Amino acid sequence: MFRPDDVQARSREPPFRPFRLIVSEGLRVDVYHPDLVFVGERHLTIGYPSRDNPLLYDPLERVALVHVVGMEDLPQPEATDRSDSSA
């Protein structure tokens, strides 16, 4: 079982890397920004970035910590090669 400190530590690791919480019911919850994960004693509230402002959430998901069975890094978007100046 994960503790509140485990999730806080992961979300505060510099530099922040988006991660996924894996929940016992098969649910997967993605965390895209450290300011959009709210850690309580027994629950996590995770906000999904709004389309208009990624620092605001819309919608959000509430997860009981007792059901969190894993955390993993989200795949990083592939970098584009900006040195290619063929136009």
N, CA, C and O of each residue as an XYZ file, in Angstrom:
348
protein
N       0.839     -1.183      0.000
C       0.000      0.000      0.000
C       0.887      1.251      0.000
O       1.897      1.310      0.702
N       0.502      2.221     -0.777
C       1.244      3.475     -0.841
C       0.775      4.410      0.263
O      -0.400      4.425      0.629
N       1.708      5.181      0.780
C       1.401      6.172      1.814
C       1.330      7.558      1.183
O       1.842      7.758      0.082
N       0.706      8.513      1.859
C       0.676      9.884      1.334
C       2.072     10.410      1.015
O       2.264     11.095      0.010
N       3.046     10.093      1.867
C       4.422     10.557      1.653
C       5.020     10.021      0.357
O       5.810     10.708     -0.290
N       4.648      8.794     -0.030
C       5.162      8.205     -1.265
C       4.723      9.017     -2.479
O       5.522      9.297     -3.373
N       3.456      9.387     -2.500
C       2.931     10.137     -3.647
C       3.486     11.561     -3.639
O       3.838     12.093     -4.692
N       3.566     12.181     -2.454
C       4.124     13.532     -2.378
C       5.574     13.546     -2.841
O       5.978     14.440     -3.584
N       6.348     12.577     -2.414
C       7.756     12.525     -2.803
C       7.888     12.384     -4.316
O       8.721     13.046     -4.935
N       7.065     11.523     -4.910
C       7.134     11.318     -6.368
C       6.733     12.576     -7.121
O       7.349     12.916     -8.131
N       5.723     13.260     -6.647
C       5.252     14.453     -7.360
C       6.178     15.650     -7.160
O       6.092     16.627     -7.904
N       7.054     15.585     -6.171
C       7.970     16.700     -5.899
C       9.395     16.447     -6.368
O      10.264     17.299     -6.185
N       9.646     15.292     -6.970
C      11.000     15.001     -7.474
C      11.373     15.986     -8.569
O      10.631     16.146     -9.538
N      12.529     16.656     -8.422
C      12.954     17.533     -9.515
C      13.791     16.762    -10.525
O      14.597     15.932    -10.105
N      13.659     16.972    -11.769
C      12.568     17.720    -12.382
C      11.303     16.862    -12.402
O      11.377     15.634    -12.424
N      10.156     17.514    -12.393
C       8.895     16.779    -12.409
C       8.766     16.000    -13.715
O       9.016     16.521    -14.802
N       8.371     14.746    -13.575
C       8.084     13.891    -14.735
C       6.657     13.375    -14.570
O       6.330     12.798    -13.533
N       5.811     13.570    -15.565
C       4.438     13.064    -15.458
C       4.450     11.563    -15.138
O       5.305     10.819    -15.618
N       3.488     11.139    -14.320
C       3.446      9.734    -13.921
C       2.012      9.231    -13.871
O       1.053     10.003    -13.904
N       1.899      7.925    -13.791
C       0.596      7.251    -13.768
C       0.451      6.509    -12.455
O       1.369      5.818    -12.013
N      -0.715      6.658    -11.834
C      -1.078      5.863    -10.667
C      -1.890      4.675    -11.168
O      -2.805      4.839    -11.976
N      -1.560      3.496    -10.696
C      -2.293      2.294    -11.058
C      -3.113      1.891     -9.836
O      -2.587      1.714     -8.737
N      -4.414      1.752    -10.063
C      -5.352      1.507     -8.970
C      -5.867      0.073     -9.072
O      -6.009     -0.464    -10.171
N      -6.146     -0.541     -7.927
C      -6.496     -1.956     -7.873
C      -7.678     -2.336     -8.754
O      -7.733     -3.476     -9.217
N      -8.607     -1.457     -9.004
C      -9.758     -1.785     -9.843
C      -9.415     -1.766    -11.333
O     -10.299     -1.959    -12.168
N      -8.151     -1.538    -11.676
C      -7.733     -1.478    -13.067
C      -7.690     -0.063    -13.610
O      -7.254      0.155    -14.741
N      -8.132      0.893    -12.826
C      -8.117      2.291    -13.228
C      -6.675      2.789    -13.300
O      -5.825      2.404    -12.497
N      -6.426      3.643    -14.271
C      -5.135      4.312    -14.382
C      -5.395      5.804    -14.385
O      -6.213      6.308    -15.155
N      -4.685      6.504    -13.512
C      -4.877      7.944    -13.358
C      -3.551      8.625    -13.648
O      -2.547      8.343    -12.994
N      -3.546      9.519    -14.625
C      -2.326     10.199    -15.033
C      -2.184     11.536    -14.319
O      -3.149     12.287    -14.175
N      -0.965     11.817    -13.875
C      -0.647     13.075    -13.192
C       0.287     13.847    -14.117
O       1.412     13.422    -14.381
N      -0.200     14.993    -14.607
C       0.551     15.776    -15.589
C       1.263     16.990    -15.011
O       2.147     17.552    -15.657
N       0.891     17.398    -13.810
C       1.504     18.593    -13.218
C       1.495     18.445    -11.700
O       0.485     18.025    -11.137
N       2.597     18.781    -11.023
C       2.659     18.579     -9.578
C       1.636     19.402     -8.800
O       1.245     19.014     -7.699
N       1.201     20.525     -9.351
C       0.215     21.348     -8.647
C      -1.205     20.812     -8.783
O      -2.130     21.347     -8.173
N      -1.385     19.755     -9.582
C      -2.724     19.211     -9.792
C      -2.934     17.863     -9.096
O      -3.882     17.144     -9.411
N      -2.051     17.520     -8.152
C      -2.259     16.339     -7.312
C      -2.347     16.817     -5.863
O      -1.440     17.472     -5.348
N      -3.466     16.470     -5.221
C      -3.734     16.897     -3.851
C      -3.740     15.650     -2.986
O      -4.557     14.750     -3.181
N      -2.813     15.602     -2.016
C      -2.604     14.410     -1.210
C      -3.235     14.605      0.155
O      -2.930     15.560      0.870
N      -4.125     13.678      0.504
C      -4.745     13.673      1.826
C      -4.287     12.455      2.605
O      -3.485     11.659      2.117
N      -4.792     12.316      3.801
C      -4.426     11.160      4.635
C      -4.876      9.846      4.014
O      -4.158      8.848      4.082
N      -6.071      9.838      3.404
C      -6.629      8.596      2.874
C      -6.966      8.637      1.388
O      -7.197      7.595      0.774
N      -6.995      9.831      0.810
C      -7.397      9.974     -0.585
C      -6.436     10.879     -1.350
O      -5.729     11.707     -0.775
N      -6.437     10.691     -2.660
C      -5.743     11.585     -3.580
C      -6.803     12.213     -4.461
O      -7.766     11.556     -4.855
N      -6.623     13.469     -4.762
C      -7.464     14.138     -5.743
C      -6.534     14.615     -6.846
O      -5.606     15.387     -6.608
N      -6.801     14.142     -8.052
C      -5.935     14.452     -9.187
C      -6.734     15.241    -10.205
O      -7.789     14.801    -10.661
N      -6.224     16.406    -10.556
C      -6.872     17.233    -11.558
C      -6.278     16.968    -12.929
O      -5.068     16.791    -13.069
N      -7.133     16.941    -13.934
C      -6.682     16.833    -15.314
C      -6.591     18.240    -15.884
O      -7.523     19.025    -15.713
N      -5.499     18.580    -16.555
C      -5.315     19.946    -17.048
C      -6.456     20.388    -17.968
O      -6.904     19.644    -18.840
N      -6.901     21.610    -17.746
C      -7.920     22.218    -18.602
C      -7.315     22.503    -19.971
O      -6.116     22.761    -20.081
N      -8.133     22.458    -21.004
C      -7.638     22.779    -22.350
C      -7.231     24.243    -22.455
O      -6.280     24.572    -23.165
N      -7.932     25.114    -21.764
C      -7.661     26.549    -21.852
C      -6.460     26.980    -21.015
O      -5.730     27.894    -21.399
N      -6.253     26.324    -19.868
C      -5.158     26.692    -18.977
C      -4.677     25.419    -18.286
O      -5.367     24.917    -17.399
N      -3.515     24.883    -18.662
C      -3.057     23.615    -18.098
C      -2.742     23.653    -16.607
O      -2.483     22.605    -16.015
N      -2.756     24.832    -15.983
C      -2.535     24.912    -14.538
C      -3.851     24.872    -13.758
O      -3.843     24.863    -12.527
N      -4.978     24.848    -14.471
C      -6.289     24.691    -13.849
C      -6.820     23.312    -14.197
O      -6.535     22.785    -15.272
N      -7.592     22.726    -13.287
C      -8.106     21.392    -13.589
C      -9.536     21.434    -14.109
O     -10.330     22.311    -13.771
N      -9.827     20.443    -14.949
C     -11.185     20.232    -15.431
C     -11.192     18.950    -16.240
O     -10.781     18.988    -17.400
N     -11.610     17.868    -15.734
C     -12.232     17.554    -14.453
C     -11.197     17.084    -13.435
O     -10.003     17.340    -13.589
N     -11.666     16.394    -12.395
C     -10.754     15.816    -11.413
C     -11.205     14.414    -11.062
O     -12.338     14.018    -11.337
N     -10.292     13.665    -10.444
C     -10.527     12.262    -10.076
C     -10.126     12.090     -8.620
O      -9.089     12.602     -8.199
N     -10.933     11.377     -7.850
C     -10.601     11.090     -6.446
C     -10.327      9.601     -6.310
O     -11.096      8.766     -6.787
N      -9.208      9.278     -5.646
C      -8.761      7.895     -5.516
C      -8.410      7.627     -4.054
O      -7.730      8.433     -3.418
N      -8.872      6.500     -3.523
C      -8.493      6.085     -2.169
C      -7.069      5.541     -2.206
O      -6.746      4.690     -3.035
N      -6.228      6.028     -1.316
C      -4.824      5.589     -1.281
C      -4.703      4.082     -1.096
O      -3.773      3.473     -1.625
N      -5.604      3.484     -0.373
C      -5.539      2.049     -0.120
C      -5.653      1.248     -1.420
O      -5.243      0.088     -1.463
N      -6.199      1.847     -2.473
C      -6.351      1.156     -3.747
C      -5.206      1.404     -4.727
O      -5.165      0.783     -5.789
N      -4.279      2.296     -4.392
C      -3.142      2.558     -5.282
C      -2.154      1.404     -5.146
O      -1.630      1.144     -4.063
N      -1.907      0.713     -6.268
C      -1.021     -0.452     -6.236
C       0.285     -0.226     -6.989
O       1.189     -1.060     -6.923
N       0.394      0.905     -7.711
C       1.629      1.159     -8.430
C       1.717      2.572     -8.956
O       0.713      3.275     -9.073
N       2.944      2.979     -9.275
C       3.222      4.263     -9.913
C       4.251      4.001    -11.003
O       5.192      3.232    -10.807
N       4.067      4.650    -12.160
C       5.020      4.498    -13.247
C       5.126      5.800    -14.013
O       4.188      6.597    -14.038
N       6.279      6.012    -14.641
C       6.468      7.202    -15.473
C       5.574      7.110    -16.700
O       5.378      6.029    -17.257
N       5.041      8.239    -17.113
C       4.328      8.304    -18.387
C       5.364      8.406    -19.497
O       6.430      8.988    -19.297
N       5.065      7.848    -20.661
C       6.011      7.978    -21.777
C       6.213      9.448    -22.130
O       5.263     10.230    -22.153
N       7.450      9.806    -22.400
C       7.775     11.174    -22.793
C       7.487     11.353    -24.272
O       7.759     10.454    -25.069
N       6.936     12.512    -24.653
C       6.721     12.743    -26.084
C       8.064     12.752    -26.805
O       9.069     13.225    -26.274
N       8.060     12.226    -28.014
C       9.302     12.177    -28.774
C       9.719     13.577    -29.174
O       8.899     14.379    -29.623
N      10.997     13.862    -29.007
C      11.511     15.188    -29.362
C      11.561     15.313    -30.875
O      11.903     14.368    -31.586
N      11.216     16.488    -31.344
C      11.318     16.726    -32.783
C      12.686     17.290    -33.088
O      13.249     18.037    -32.287
N      13.224     16.937    -34.244
C      14.552     17.402    -34.635
C      14.412     18.776    -35.289
O      14.007     18.884    -36.447
N      14.747     19.814    -34.542
C      14.606     21.189    -35.036
C      15.805     21.618    -35.872
O      15.805     22.706    -36.449
N      16.816     20.776    -35.938
C      18.005     21.143    -36.724
C      17.782     20.873    -38.211
O      18.585     21.296    -39.042
N      16.702     20.177    -38.551
C      16.402     19.896    -39.953
C      15.783     21.128    -40.581
O      14.644     21.473    -40.268
N      16.501     21.789    -41.450
C      16.008     23.040    -42.048
C      15.591     22.859    -43.501
O      15.676     23.788    -44.303
N      15.139     21.650    -43.831
C      14.707     21.433    -45.209
C      13.343     22.058    -45.415
O      12.356     21.599    -44.840
N      13.276     23.099    -46.230
C      11.992     23.760    -46.453
C      11.826     24.121    -47.905
O      10.803     24.687    -48.288
